[in-house]
Amino acid sequence: MRGSLPLFRVFGISIKVHATFFLLLLLALSGGVRMVILITAVFFFVTVHELCHSLVAKRFGIKVREITLFPIGGISSMSKMPEKPVQELLIAIAGPLSNIAVVLVFFFPVKYLIGPENLFHQLSTKTWQLTVAYIYWINLALAGFNLLPAFPMDGGRVLRALLAMRLGYQKATHIAVNFGHVFALAFAYFGIIKLNLILVIIAVFVYIAASNEELQVEVKETLKRFRVCDILPRDFVTLPGSTTLAKVLERVFHSHQEDFPVVDNGVMTGFITRQDIMKGMHSLGAGAKVSEIMRTKVPKVRQADSLIKVQHIMQETGLRALPVLKDDKVIGVVTLEDVGRVYAMASQVSH
């Protein structure tokens, strides 16, 4: 995600912090060292929360690229959403359960360490004991807030998963998103009358994120109805491995095709993308050959594959185009723009 700085990797997942997080730390400095420690501890538990989501998702074969920490929470970047409602239910509930587990496991140790008079005191950072109590109880707050049935928070995803078991994915999403919008408007109302900027920011985030989630589901359901053969362009160009990058650029200008299968003796030997061409021109020059920079391992799709499968492959690999094969022979190239046009046209027809 843009504006994010990598911190470390754990379980193969990159943990990043958004630049806006440092603004929160600067504000925390005005509250002293204990406030900075509190904020740092909160985001430690947010990271654990998101890791639990991610590890359960990986258990179901979903790739998790990174976790990004923001001033209002964390976001796990998953390659796709789970196909089965029960999987989404388990992924969504894993985060809040981690916070609840911290509360249960550390209740007696924290009570013994700081004393019951501090543990049940009004939340404060006036002393170190009260700061520890604050850090402890913040886990309960994180669990409770995330379990609100306001999409896209965990509670909203739990609600959608439960509804989807009976109503179907798209209708369940619509209901959960409406709940999210209601909560967002409530957050905004109380934020305005209480002059609480954080609540207003959360309201905006919840409303936009819920709307985006509904749009993604609409895209997904639309793409399920179409296959590669429905949109495959008839005209496409292949390149032999001996082609120079200068010649490739000529092809781009004349055909408007930017990604090319590399075919030698009737067999596909590689694939070259627009990014590969630009990098090759920069590092090797216009005289370099396609065979020097082509990708030899690239996912391939078939005519009968659904467009949602194509989209998933593109999301997981970062590719904007894929070769289409029939009986091991290249018959075309399908691009992200082709997929996008299908959704745009289907949306116009349905509305």
Number of C-alpha atoms within 10 A of each C-alpha: 11 6 9 16 15 13 10 11 12 9 10 11 18 18 22 22 21 18 15 14 16 13 12 15 17 11 12 18 15 10 13 12 11 19 19 18 18 19 16 15 17 19 20 13 20 24 22 16 23 27 25 21 26 28 18 19 24 15 11 15 12 17 19 22 15 22 23 21 24 19 17 16 16 21 18 19 17 19 19 16 15 16 10 13 21 15 16 23 19 16 25 27 21 21 26 25 18 21 24 17 14 15 18 11 10 12 16 12 10 18 15 11 14 16 15 13 11 21 22 13 12 11 16 17 20 12 11 13 18 22 21 23 26 22 20 22 19 19 23 19 14 19 22 14 15 21 22 19 20 26 33 28 19 25 24 25 28 26 23 28 25 18 19 18 13 11 13 14 19 17 16 19 27 20 17 26 27 18 20 27 23 17 19 24 16 15 20 23 16 14 18 13 8 10 12 14 12 13 20 20 15 17 24 16 15 24 23 15 18 26 18 14 16 21 14 12 17 16 19 18 15 17 21 13 11 18 19 23 16 13 16 18 14 8 10 17 16 20 21 20 21 13 15 19 24 16 15 22 19 11 17 15 11 9 12 11 19 19 26 26 27 26 17 14 7 11 13 20 17 22 26 25 20 18 13 17 22 14 13 20 18 10 9 13 15 17 13 18 20 26 20 13 20 21 16 13 9 13 15 15 21 19 17 12 15 18 27 20 16 23 20 15 20 18 15 15 11 10 18 19 26 24 23 22 16 12 7 12 13 21 20 25 25 22 22 16 10 17 22 14 12 17 18 12 10 14 13 8 8 6 5
